[in-house]
Amino acid sequence: CVAGRNTLNQPNMSANDAEEAASSAAADDDVTTAVENLEVSSNGSKDFPNQPILAEMHQKRSATHSKLRAYEAKRRAAYESKLQSSSLYWRAFRTLMHDSLLETQKADALLRGWTHASETYEMSMRSVGEWCIDEKGVPVTDAKKKKKILDAQEASAAVGGTGGDGAKTLLAAAGYTTEEKCGTMIKSLANSASSVANQYSDMIKTMNSEVLPELSSLLEQLKSDVLVMEKLGDSIMHELEMAEEEVCSAWLAYYNKAMEFCGSSASDIKTKQAGARVGAPVDPNAVVHGCTDVWVDEMRYRMAVAFLSSVWEKCSSELSKLFLSMKDAECNRRNRIKELLIKATQRQERLWLGLPGVVTPILKDLIEWPMERKIVEDDVQSSIRARAQSIQRDETEHKKADDSTVKAAGLTGVNMKDGNFELSSPLVSDLMSRAKVIEKRGTGLMSTWKVTLAIVTEDSFLQLFDLPSSCKLHPGSAPEVAFQNLIPPVIVPSLEGIKGGIKIPSAKTWFDNLAPTESFVLSNCTVSIKDVTAKDPNTFELIEALSGKMMARTRKMQFRAVTREEAVDFVEALKKSK
């Protein structure tokens, strides 16, 4: 699932791909739960006597429902494996980034501590060379105390003595330089201390000007990169999880609605349609509250699968960019750290010529450290794989014994081979009978004509979709083009978006334009078309009777087609669907 393994580059899951992806997982499952299946007798009319049209529709619905169950079972098995693998390798990738940051922080702290120790030693050796030493033999590095010692030395040399008791401690140290008995040996040792201090000073200047600033810059850049990569990777994984949850929610809504209709008699179906708009229970998974049309939920499920496929495709591309960016950053980081460590060690070597056994092996190991890109990439990939295995072992050890996978509604006991097909557009669903781009207008005084996509379903519903304001379609346009304009662009987290501060879109809002704006139960409607001699003969009116607890009421809507013939044809389709 990571870019290095080239498994995220297959977002559009065909049924054959899903079968291969799910085969290993399916082999381990011992499913013994009851088989859920919707079956209709061969004559197709035992539940609908003397109603051959309803019987045929019931048979068609059952066949479509069985195929969708098989498809979802197969799709879910494949995508669950992909998502788990992606999550595992992303977490391993994060641990590698954190360890890279920790390694750089350690290198920075080490060289800063090394430089600080050198500064402390340089100051002490310079004080020794200047004879700024107290009577206990401790070098005096404080600037004020050193000034007092140097002033005391000058005073002692002027009077030829050690001075008063108040300056006894300082003058005792200061008087050493005036003693002739110290001889050349002590003077040479003092000079060597100053020489050592000068060498350390040169080394400290090199560290402070050439090594530490670059290492600090590398560390700050790495912190920023790790923060961005973590945010991007977490956002991508969240987007994939949300898209999968949306498919599962859409499936549950469709399955519940399909089971409710397929298990009902003809009288029950008409009762549900007639009472669908009043007092309907709230279903959190439903597309439109109170709407009992199965096609709407089936359409949502098909589009949720399409959205998930697009998300996988784009997230795969972004993950590939992320892993490539990480490899480049890791290679550059290791190369830069190597150069800085070599520079620091070489500078130290010039001070430690008397201790070649300490420095030479370190320098040799640093120089011989292989930095060819192929070797570094293999090392990074091996590190990610090892970390992933470690995380997996740890999770397996801590996993509860009673943990089990919850089976989704309607997906047990299905033959996944029946799901070997690609989902097509909702406009070719067996649950839809007619689609057309026409104009609509309410009955209010301020109402105006608006272009809308009108869809007549097999369950005797008229669904109206308002087209976005940016859509430039007109009455008579192809329904496929109009429906395509309802689908929002798929936007996934990207490196440019994270750096630019763009708010990451959520998978929860993608379905807004795909919910019907208006929904009519045709069995409760009367439709009439204007006379051919009227001012606007292409106009027809739909009046729906709405039942209520207190009193009955109606709802009216006017429609206008491009030509008289199209208006008559659509009116006939509405009457036939009743």
LUMSE-371424 format. One record per residue (C-alpha): residue in one letter; x, y, z. Coordinates in Angstrom, 2 decimals. Each point is the difference from the previous one (the first is absolute). Layout:
// LUMSE-371424
   drenlo      east     north        up
        a         X         Y         Z
...
***
This chain:
// LUMSE-371424
   drenlo      east     north        up
        c      0.00      0.00      0.00
        v      2.93      2.35      0.37
        a      1.53      1.51     -3.11
        g      3.04     -2.25      0.30
        r     -2.19     -3.05     -0.49
        n     -2.12      1.48     -2.78
        t     -3.33     -1.20      1.38
        l     -1.75      3.34      0.38
        n      0.07      0.54     -3.76
        q     -3.13     -2.14     -0.54
        p     -2.94      2.14      1.24
        n     -2.59     -1.03     -2.59
        m     -0.76     -3.41      1.36
        s     -1.39     -2.37     -2.56
        a     -1.72     -3.13      1.18
        n      2.98     -2.20     -1.02
        d      2.38      2.21      1.98
        a     -2.34     -0.10      2.98
        e     -0.20     -3.79     -0.23
        e      3.80     -0.35      0.11
        a      0.28      2.50      2.84
        a     -2.69     -1.73      2.05
        s      1.02     -3.61     -0.69
        s      2.55     -0.28      2.81
        a     -2.32      1.67      2.51
        a     -2.96     -2.12     -1.04
        a      2.02     -3.21      0.41
        d      0.45      0.66      3.71
        d     -3.66      0.87      0.75
        d     -2.29     -2.79      1.23
        v     -3.35      1.61     -0.62
        t     -2.74     -2.13      1.50
        t     -2.68      2.64      0.38
        a     -3.35     -0.37     -1.70
        v     -0.15      0.82     -3.69
        e     -1.98      3.14     -0.80
        n     -1.49     -0.06     -3.46
        l     -3.03      1.43     -1.71
        e     -1.68     -2.59     -2.23
        v     -3.15      0.11     -2.08
        s     -1.75     -3.09     -1.34
        s      0.34     -0.85     -3.67
        n     -3.49      1.17     -0.82
        g      0.88      3.33      1.69
        s     -3.58      0.66      1.08
        k     -0.72     -1.85      3.25
        d      0.16      3.30      1.92
        f     -1.69      2.00     -2.76
        p     -2.92     -2.09     -1.38
        n     -1.65      1.44     -3.09
        q      2.68      2.71     -0.14
        p      2.60     -1.21     -2.54
        i      1.66      3.45     -0.26
        l      0.72      0.15      3.73
        a      1.17     -3.62     -0.05
        e      2.41      0.72     -2.83
        m      1.25      3.11      1.77
        h      0.49     -2.04      3.19
        q      2.03     -2.61     -1.88
        k      2.16      2.68     -1.61
        r      0.54      1.70      3.37
        s      1.01     -3.26      1.67
        a      2.53     -0.80     -2.73
        t      1.52      3.48      0.23
        h      0.08     -0.19      3.81
        s      1.78     -3.37     -0.04
        k      2.64      1.30     -2.42
        l      0.62      3.09      2.11
        r      0.35     -2.11      3.15
        a      2.63     -2.13     -1.67
        y      1.80      3.04     -1.33
        e      0.08      1.76      3.39
        a      1.22     -3.11      1.81
        k      2.81     -0.42     -2.48
        r      0.85      3.73     -0.04
        r      0.02      0.31      3.77
        a      2.31     -3.00      0.46
        a      2.49      1.45     -2.48
        y     -0.09      3.60      1.26
        e      0.23     -1.04      3.64
        s      3.26     -1.80     -0.77
        k      1.34      3.00     -1.97
        l     -0.93      2.47      2.72
        q      1.53     -2.09      2.79
        s      3.22     -0.44     -1.97
        s      0.18      3.71     -0.83
        s     -0.58      0.95      3.64
        l      2.67     -2.44      1.18
        y      2.66      1.28     -2.36
        w     -0.90      3.64      0.64
        r      0.51     -0.51      3.72
        a      3.34     -1.67     -0.71
        f      0.87      2.95     -2.22
        r     -0.82      2.41      2.83
        t      2.27     -1.82      2.44
        l      2.82      0.23     -2.54
        m     -0.55      3.77     -0.34
        h      0.00      0.44      3.77
        d      3.17     -2.05      0.34
        s      1.64      2.08     -2.74
        l     -0.93      3.14      1.91
        l      1.27     -1.50      3.26
        e      3.23     -1.04     -1.69
        t      0.54      3.53     -1.31
        q     -0.80      1.47      3.43
        k      2.56     -2.31      1.58
        a      2.63      1.00     -2.55
        d     -0.74      3.68      0.64
        a      0.10     -0.43      3.80
        l      3.20     -2.05     -0.22
        l      1.92      2.58     -2.05
        r     -1.33      2.89      2.09
        g      1.01     -1.78      3.18
        w      3.36     -0.81     -1.54
        t      0.47      3.66     -0.96
        h     -1.08      1.18      3.46
        a      2.50     -2.36      1.63
        s      2.69      1.31     -2.35
        e     -0.93      3.59      0.90
        t      0.23     -0.83      3.70
        y      3.38     -1.69     -0.52
        e      1.26      2.91     -2.14
        m     -0.98      2.55      2.66
        s      1.63     -2.07      2.73
        m      3.24     -0.52     -1.96
        r      0.15      3.70     -0.89
        s     -0.38      0.90      3.67
        v      2.81     -2.44      0.79
        g      2.19      1.60     -2.66
        e     -0.77      3.43      1.49
        w      0.64     -1.25      3.54
        c     -3.55      0.75      1.02
        i     -0.09     -2.81      2.54
        d     -1.14      0.07      3.60
        e      2.05     -1.43      2.84
        k     -1.88     -3.30     -0.29
        g      1.20     -0.40     -3.60
        v     -3.40      0.63     -1.57
        p      0.11      2.12     -3.19
        v     -1.97      3.24      0.41
        t     -2.16      0.61     -3.07
        d     -2.36      2.67      1.34
        a      0.87      3.32     -1.69
        k     -0.25      2.13      3.19
        k      2.07     -2.38      2.05
        k      2.61     -0.23     -2.75
        k      0.30      3.79     -0.06
        k      0.62      0.07      3.73
        i      2.74     -2.62     -0.37
        l      1.71      1.82     -2.85
        d     -0.17      3.31      1.89
        a      1.51     -1.71      3.05
        q      2.84     -1.36     -2.14
        e      0.85      3.51     -1.18
        a     -0.13      1.38      3.55
        s      2.22     -2.79      1.31
        a      2.57      0.56     -2.70
        a      0.05      3.75      0.78
        v      0.63     -0.38      3.76
        g      2.04     -3.17     -0.19
        g     -2.17     -1.84      2.53
        t     -3.27     -1.79      0.52
        g     -2.06      2.90      1.38
        g     -2.38      0.04      2.95
        d     -1.90     -2.80      1.59
        g     -3.21      0.96     -1.81
        a      1.51     -1.05     -3.33
        k      1.84     -3.01      1.33
        t     -1.94     -2.64     -1.88
        l      0.22      1.74     -3.35
        l      3.56      1.21      0.38
        a      1.23     -3.43      0.92
        a     -1.01     -1.18     -3.44
        a      1.19      3.19     -1.64
        g      3.44     -0.21      1.59
        y      0.87     -3.23     -1.77
        t      0.99      1.82     -3.17
        t      2.55      2.14      1.82
        e      1.77     -2.91      1.61
        e      3.24     -0.65     -1.80
        k      0.11     -3.56      1.32
        c     -2.85     -0.99     -2.25
        g      2.47      0.02     -2.83
        t     -0.42     -0.71     -3.67
        m     -1.99     -3.19      0.60
        i     -2.92      1.75      1.68
        k      0.09      2.82     -2.52
        s     -0.05     -2.48     -2.89
        l     -2.91     -1.85      1.56
        a     -1.88      3.27      0.36
        n      0.73      0.87     -3.62
        s     -1.15     -3.46     -1.12
        a     -3.26      0.55      1.86
        s     -0.55      3.20     -1.96
        s      0.88     -1.78     -3.24
        v     -2.52     -2.73      0.77
        a     -2.60      2.68      0.79
        n      0.69      1.67     -3.37
        q     -0.43     -3.32     -1.83
        y     -3.27     -0.64      1.79
        s     -1.13      3.54     -0.81
        d      0.60     -0.63     -3.71
        m     -1.94     -3.26      0.21
        i     -2.89      1.71      1.85
        k     -0.18      2.72     -2.67
        t     -0.24     -2.69     -2.68
        m     -2.77     -1.79      1.87
        n     -1.97      3.20      0.67
        s      0.32      1.34     -3.53
        e     -0.05     -3.08     -2.25
        v     -1.52     -2.97      1.82
        l     -2.52      0.97      2.67
        p     -2.01      2.56     -2.06
        e     -0.45     -2.46     -2.86
        l     -0.91     -2.80      2.36
        s     -2.50      2.26      1.78
        s     -1.50      1.02     -3.35
        l     -0.24     -3.66     -1.03
        l     -1.75     -0.85      3.27
        e     -2.55      2.82     -0.30
        q     -0.72     -0.89     -3.62
        l     -0.43     -3.66      0.96
        k     -2.42      0.94      2.80
        s     -2.06      2.02     -2.47
        d      0.07     -2.80     -2.61
        v     -0.98     -2.67      2.54
        l     -2.88      2.16      1.22
        v     -1.26      0.54     -3.55
        m      0.44     -3.66     -0.99
        e     -1.79     -1.23      3.12
        k     -2.88      2.38     -0.56
        l     -0.25     -0.96     -3.65
        g      0.27     -3.74      0.60
        d     -2.50      0.05      2.87
        s     -2.38      2.06     -2.13
        i      0.29     -2.45     -2.90
        m     -0.63     -3.02      2.23
        h     -2.93      1.82      1.62
        e     -1.40      0.80     -3.43
        l      0.22     -3.67     -1.04
        e     -1.68     -1.13      3.22
        m     -2.78      2.58     -0.33
        a     -0.61     -0.98     -3.63
        e     -0.26     -3.67      1.03
        e     -2.39      0.90      2.83
        e     -2.14      1.93     -2.48
        v     -0.28     -3.09     -2.23
        c     -0.94     -2.14      3.01
        s     -2.61      2.53      1.11
        a     -1.41      0.22     -3.53
        w     -0.14     -3.81     -0.22
        l     -1.81     -0.29      3.33
        a     -2.59      2.58     -1.05
        y     -0.57     -1.73     -3.35
        y     -0.13     -3.46      1.55
        n     -2.55      0.98      2.64
        k     -2.17      1.72     -2.62
        a      0.27     -2.94     -2.45
        m     -0.84     -2.55      2.70
        e     -2.99      2.09      1.03
        f     -1.40      0.09     -3.56
        c      0.94     -3.48     -1.17
        g     -1.65     -1.57      3.01
        s     -3.29      1.87     -0.46
        s     -3.15     -0.86     -1.87
        a     -1.55      2.19     -2.66
        s     -2.42      1.59      2.49
        d      2.83      0.61      2.49
        i      2.11      1.71     -2.66
        k     -2.82      2.34     -0.96
        t     -0.64      0.72      3.68
        k      3.65      0.87      0.53
        q      0.04      2.24     -3.04
        a     -3.16      1.79      1.03
        g      1.21      0.55      3.56
        a      3.68      0.52     -0.72
        r     -0.07      3.74      0.47
        v     -1.85      0.22      3.34
        g      1.13     -1.42      3.33
        a      2.93     -1.96     -1.51
        p      2.62     -1.08      2.62
        v      3.38      1.70     -0.19
        d      2.65     -2.21     -1.61
        p      3.51      1.48      0.55
        n      1.25     -1.81     -3.11
        a     -2.83      1.14     -2.31
        v      0.73      2.41     -2.82
        v     -3.24      1.98      0.36
        h     -2.11     -0.25      3.13
        g     -3.41     -1.39     -0.72
        c      0.85     -1.17     -3.53
        t     -0.75     -3.70     -0.58
        d      1.43     -0.24     -3.52
        v      2.58     -2.82     -0.15
        w      1.66      1.51     -3.07
        v      1.15      3.07      1.93
        d      1.92     -2.15      2.49
        e      1.27     -2.30     -2.74
        m      1.21      3.06     -1.91
        r      1.76      1.27      3.10
        y      1.73     -3.36      0.48
        r      1.19     -0.19     -3.61
        m      1.35      3.56      0.12
        a      1.62     -0.62      3.40
        v      1.92     -2.93     -1.55
        a      1.01      2.21     -2.92
        f      1.09      2.73      2.41
        l      2.04     -2.52      2.02
        s      1.73     -1.16     -3.18
        s      0.90      3.58     -0.93
        v      1.25      0.68      3.52
        w      2.23     -3.09     -0.12
        e      1.38      1.06     -3.38
        k      0.84      3.53      1.10
        c      1.17     -0.99      3.48
        s      2.26     -2.61     -1.61
        s      1.61      2.74     -2.07
        e      0.45      2.24      3.04
        l      1.42     -2.86      2.09
        s      2.45     -0.81     -2.80
        k      1.11      3.64     -0.02
        l      0.25     -0.05      3.78
        f      2.16     -3.13      0.11
        l      2.21      1.29     -2.80
        s      0.36      3.33      1.79
        m      0.89     -1.85      3.19
        k      2.63     -2.11     -1.73
        d      1.59      3.08     -1.53
        a     -0.08      1.80      3.34
        e      1.46     -3.02      1.81
        c      2.77     -0.42     -2.55
        n      0.86      3.71      0.18
        r     -0.15     -0.05      3.79
        r      2.35     -2.96      0.31
        n      2.40      1.46     -2.52
        r      0.01      3.37      1.76
        i      0.48     -1.52      3.45
        k      2.84     -2.09     -1.36
        e      1.72      3.10     -1.43
        l     -0.42      1.97      3.23
        l      1.19     -2.85      2.20
        i      3.03     -0.51     -2.22
        k      0.80      3.72      0.11
        a     -0.33      0.11      3.80
        t      1.99     -3.19      0.47
        q      2.76      1.12     -2.34
        r      0.29      3.25      1.92
        q      0.20     -1.93      3.24
        e      2.61     -2.29     -1.48
        r      2.33      2.92     -0.46
        l     -0.20      0.52      3.77
        w      0.21     -3.64      0.87
        l      3.03     -0.98     -2.00
        g      1.33     -1.59      3.15
        l     -3.03     -2.26      0.22
        p     -0.31     -1.50     -3.48
        g     -1.36     -3.24      1.39
        v     -3.12      1.86      1.19
        v     -0.72      2.14     -3.04
        t      1.27     -2.04     -2.96
        p     -2.48     -2.90      0.30
        i     -2.90      2.43      0.27
        l      1.18      2.00     -2.99
        k      0.60     -3.19     -1.98
        d     -3.51     -1.26      0.74
        l     -1.51      3.34     -1.01
        i      1.93      0.12     -3.27
        e     -0.85     -3.61     -0.86
        w     -3.71      0.53      0.73
        p     -1.66     -0.82     -3.34
        m     -2.20      2.78     -1.33
        e     -1.01     -1.28     -3.48
        r     -3.69      0.80     -0.56
        k     -0.97     -3.61     -0.74
        i      1.58     -1.18      3.22
        v     -1.67      2.76      2.04
        e     -3.43     -0.68     -1.55
        d      0.34     -3.73      0.68
        d      1.00      0.76      3.56
        v     -3.00      2.32      0.46
        q     -2.37     -2.57     -1.50
        s      1.42     -2.78      2.21
        s     -0.35      2.25      3.02
        i     -3.67      0.73     -0.79
        r     -0.71     -3.70     -0.55
        a      1.67     -1.00      3.26
        r     -1.89      2.69      1.92
        a     -3.30     -1.08     -1.52
        q      0.65     -3.60      1.00
        s      0.87      1.11      3.51
        i     -3.21      2.05      0.30
        q     -2.02     -2.91     -1.35
        r      1.53     -2.43      2.49
        d     -0.64      2.39      2.86
        e     -3.64      0.50     -1.01
        t     -0.48     -3.74     -0.37
        e      1.32     -0.62      3.49
        h     -2.30      2.60      1.55
        k     -3.07     -0.86     -2.06
        k     -2.88     -1.30      2.10
        a     -1.00     -3.60     -0.47
        d     -3.65      0.90     -0.55
        d      0.72      2.57     -2.69
        s     -1.95     -0.86     -3.16
        t     -0.94      1.63     -3.25
        v     -3.56      1.28     -0.06
        k     -1.77     -1.17     -3.14
        a     -1.76      2.69     -1.97
        a     -3.72     -0.18     -0.64
        g     -1.00     -2.28     -2.86
        l      3.54     -1.14     -0.88
        t      0.08     -3.42      1.64
        g     -0.47     -3.11     -2.04
        v      0.41      1.62     -3.40
        n      1.93     -1.35     -2.94
        m      2.74      2.56     -0.69
        k      0.35     -1.30     -3.57
        d     -3.39      1.56     -0.73
        g      1.55      3.39      0.77
        n      2.38     -0.26     -2.96
        f     -1.16      3.16     -1.76
        e      0.55      3.76      0.03
        l     -2.70      2.26      1.46
        s     -1.59      2.15     -2.68
        s     -1.65      3.42      0.21
        p     -3.21      0.32      2.08
        l     -1.69      1.21     -3.20
        v      0.12     -3.54     -1.42
        s     -1.31     -1.64      3.17
        d     -2.90     -2.40     -0.24
        l     -1.74      2.13      2.62
        m     -0.23      3.02     -2.35
        s     -2.39      0.30     -2.91
        r      0.40      3.53     -1.44
        a      2.37      3.02      0.35
        k     -0.37      3.40     -1.65
        v      1.31      3.58      0.33
        i     -3.03      2.32      0.16
        e     -1.07      3.21      1.71
        k     -2.01      0.24      3.22
        r     -1.84      2.80      1.79
        g     -1.85      0.21      3.30
        t     -3.40      1.57      0.45
        g      1.22      3.06      1.91
        l     -0.28      3.48     -1.45
        m      3.79      0.45     -0.05
        s      0.75     -3.45     -1.41
        t      2.10     -0.18     -3.16
        w      0.85     -2.77     -2.41
        k      3.05     -2.03      1.02
        v      1.80     -2.72     -1.92
        t     -0.21     -3.32      1.85
        l      0.84     -3.65     -0.54
        a     -3.22     -2.03      0.32
        i      0.28     -3.75      0.61
        v     -2.92     -2.43      0.09
        t      0.72     -3.20      1.93
        e     -1.55     -3.46     -0.19
        d     -1.44      0.46      3.50
        s     -2.30      2.79     -1.27
        f      2.05      2.96      1.20
        l      0.94      3.21     -1.78
        q      3.37      1.28      1.24
        l      1.08      3.56     -0.86
        f      3.64      1.13      0.22
        d      0.76      3.73     -0.12
        l      3.11      0.62     -2.10
        p      2.85      2.13      1.43
        s      0.09      3.67     -0.93
        s      3.29     -0.55     -1.82
        c     -1.69     -2.52     -2.30
        k     -0.82      1.51     -3.43
        l     -2.45     -2.68     -1.17
        h     -3.38      0.70     -1.56
        p     -3.24     -2.01     -0.37
        g      0.45     -2.95     -2.31
        s      3.67     -0.58      0.93
        a      1.17     -3.57      0.48
        p     -0.93     -1.36      3.47
        e      3.46     -1.59      0.26
        v      1.65      3.41     -0.37
        a     -2.35      1.55      2.56
        f      0.62     -2.80      2.49
        q      3.75      0.37     -0.47
        n     -0.31      3.65      1.05
        l     -1.46     -1.13      3.34
        i      3.17     -1.91      0.80
        p      2.56      2.16      1.86
        p      3.71     -0.17     -0.86
        v      1.97     -2.47      2.09
        i      2.52      1.93      2.10
        v      2.43     -1.87      2.23
        p      2.73      1.33      2.29
        s      3.12      1.06     -1.91
        l      3.40      1.31      0.99
        e     -0.73      3.34     -1.68
        g     -3.33      0.30      1.80
        i      1.51     -0.73      3.41
        k      2.75      2.58     -0.49
        g     -2.48      2.54     -1.38
        g     -2.27     -0.32      3.01
        i     -2.95     -1.27     -2.06
        k     -2.69     -1.62      2.12
        i     -0.13     -3.71     -0.62
        p     -3.46     -0.90     -1.43
        s     -1.92     -2.74      1.76
        a     -1.56     -3.02     -1.70
        k     -3.21      0.76      1.94
        t     -1.01      2.93     -2.25
        w      0.55     -1.47     -3.48
        f     -3.60     -1.31     -0.29
        d     -1.79      3.34      0.50
        n     -0.89      0.63     -3.68
        l     -1.07     -3.63     -0.54
        a     -2.93      0.21      2.42
        p     -3.31      0.72     -1.81
        t     -1.30      3.54      0.47
        e     -3.61     -1.08     -0.45
        s     -1.59     -3.45      0.21
        f     -3.54     -0.89     -1.16
        v     -1.91     -3.24      0.64
        l     -1.65     -0.49     -3.40
        s     -2.70     -2.30      1.35
        n     -1.25      3.00      1.96
        c      0.26      2.42     -2.93
        t     -2.15      1.21     -2.84
        v      1.62      1.39     -3.12
        s     -1.57      2.24     -2.62
        i      1.36      1.61     -3.14
        k     -1.14      3.24     -1.56
        d     -2.07     -0.08     -3.16
        v      1.88      0.17     -3.26
        t     -1.69      3.33     -0.73
        a      1.10      1.54      3.29
        k      2.60      2.76      0.25
        d      2.70     -2.40      1.24
        p     -0.98     -3.49     -1.26
        n      3.26     -1.55      1.22
        t     -0.97      0.49      3.66
        f     -1.52     -2.62      2.30
        e     -0.88      0.02      3.70
        l      0.47     -2.59      2.77
        i     -2.21      0.06      3.10
        e      0.87     -2.30      2.91
        a     -2.41     -0.85      2.78
        l      1.78      0.08      3.37
        s     -1.56     -1.78      2.95
        g      0.31      1.50      3.48
        k     -1.12     -0.66      3.54
        m     -2.37      2.96      0.11
        m     -1.01      0.75     -3.57
        a      0.84     -0.92     -3.58
        r      1.90      2.44     -2.18
        t      1.52      0.11     -3.47
        r      3.21      1.09     -1.65
        k      0.24      1.36     -3.56
        m      2.88      0.30     -2.43
        q      0.03      1.17     -3.63
        f      2.35     -1.43     -2.60
        r      0.94      1.11     -3.52
        a      1.64     -2.05     -2.76
        v      1.72      1.23     -3.13
        t     -2.71     -1.22     -2.36
        r     -3.62     -1.09      0.23
        e      0.97     -3.53     -1.00
        e      2.55     -0.27      2.82
        a     -2.53      1.31      2.51
        v     -2.62     -2.56     -1.13
        d      2.57     -2.80      0.08
        f      1.12      0.86      3.54
        v     -3.58      0.33      1.25
        e     -0.76     -3.46     -1.40
        a      3.07     -1.36      1.82
        l     -1.24      1.54      3.27
        k     -3.46     -1.48     -0.43
        k      1.41     -3.39     -0.89
        s      2.21     -0.01      3.12
        k     -3.02      0.56      2.23
***
